[in-house]
Amino acid sequence: MVETNRSKILIIEDNVQNMYMLSYLLTKNDYIVVQAFSGLVGIEKAEEFSPDIILLDIQLPDMDGYAICRKLRNAGFVPEPVIIAVTSYAMGGDREKAIEAGANGYIEKPIDPDKFIAQMKSIAES
């Protein structure tokens, strides 16, 4: 196995178009991308791959992103991954709800491809 200093990012997203766009933007910017199309698979892949950053949709078919976020935070990862909620769930209080569940930050959909990497880095570095 070849060691690398590139950041590993796990995307937990059930929408194929969103997954494609996020994966494209991240790989184009030299990140290693791991994909999960459901919350349960996302949790398994987080345990298997120890990502540096997890991009988490809130509306998933098997469990909501808040529950996934809490499970990931209680999993005992060392170091803890940065968890960023990436969601169209933009009602009042949703950002706070994501932070309370353990997310480090929140990016609203639709994402702006020209700003997304900078937004993600800003949250990861804070």
C-alpha positions in Angstrom: 0.0 0.0 0.0 1.3 3.4 -0.9 1.2 6.0 1.8 -0.2 9.4 0.9 -0.7 12.8 2.6 -3.9 13.4 0.7 -7.0 13.9 2.8 -9.6 11.1 2.7 -13.1 12.3 2.4 -16.2 10.1 3.0 -19.3 11.3 1.3 -22.6 10.0 2.7 -25.2 11.0 0.1 -28.1 9.1 -1.5 -28.6 11.4 -4.5 -26.6 10.2 -7.5 -26.2 13.6 -9.1 -25.0 15.2 -5.8 -22.6 12.3 -5.2 -21.2 12.7 -8.7 -20.7 16.5 -8.3 -19.1 16.3 -4.9 -16.8 13.4 -5.9 -15.8 15.2 -9.1 -14.9 18.4 -7.2 -13.0 16.6 -4.6 -11.0 14.3 -6.8 -10.2 17.2 -9.1 -8.7 18.9 -6.1 -6.6 15.8 -5.2 -8.7 14.4 -2.3 -9.2 10.6 -1.9 -13.0 10.0 -2.0 -15.0 7.2 -0.4 -18.7 7.0 -1.3 -21.6 5.7 0.7 -25.2 6.0 -0.5 -26.8 5.3 2.9 -26.2 6.1 6.5 -25.5 2.5 7.6 -23.0 2.0 4.8 -21.5 5.4 5.7 -20.9 4.3 9.3 -19.3 1.1 8.1 -17.0 2.9 5.7 -16.1 5.5 8.3 -14.9 2.6 10.6 -13.1 0.9 7.7 -11.3 4.0 6.1 -10.9 6.5 9.0 -11.7 9.6 6.9 -10.3 13.0 7.7 -13.6 14.7 6.6 -17.1 13.3 6.4 -19.6 15.1 4.1 -23.0 14.1 5.4 -26.4 14.6 3.9 -29.2 15.0 6.5 -32.0 13.4 4.5 -31.1 9.8 3.9 -33.4 6.8 3.3 -32.3 4.6 6.2 -31.7 7.0 9.0 -31.4 10.8 9.3 -28.1 12.5 9.2 -28.4 13.8 12.8 -28.6 10.2 14.1 -25.6 9.3 11.9 -23.6 12.3 13.1 -24.3 11.3 16.7 -23.2 7.7 16.0 -20.0 8.8 14.3 -19.2 11.2 17.2 -19.7 8.3 19.7 -17.6 5.8 17.7 -14.3 6.9 19.4 -12.4 7.7 16.2 -8.8 8.9 16.9 -8.4 11.4 15.5 -12.0 12.5 15.2 -13.1 13.3 11.6 -14.4 16.7 10.7 -18.1 16.2 10.0 -19.8 18.7 7.7 -23.6 18.6 7.0 -24.2 19.2 3.3 -27.9 19.5 2.9 -30.9 21.3 1.3 -32.6 21.1 4.7 -32.3 24.8 5.2 -35.1 25.5 7.6 -34.6 27.8 10.6 -32.7 25.9 13.4 -31.3 23.2 11.1 -27.8 24.5 11.2 -28.0 24.5 15.1 -29.5 21.0 15.1 -26.6 19.7 12.9 -24.0 21.3 15.2 -25.8 19.9 18.3 -25.7 16.5 16.8 -21.9 16.8 16.4 -21.2 18.4 13.0 -18.4 20.8 12.8 -20.2 22.9 10.1 -23.0 23.1 7.6 -23.0 23.8 3.9 -26.4 24.4 2.2 -27.4 22.8 -1.1 -27.4 23.6 -3.9 -23.6 23.9 -3.4 -21.6 26.4 -5.4 -18.9 24.4 -7.2 -16.7 27.5 -7.3 -16.8 28.0 -3.6 -17.4 24.5 -2.1 -13.7 23.4 -1.6 -13.0 26.8 0.1 -16.1 26.4 2.3 -15.1 22.8 3.3 -11.5 23.8 4.1 -12.7 26.8 6.2 -14.8 24.5 8.3 -12.1 21.8 8.5 -9.5 24.3 9.6 -11.6 26.0 12.3 
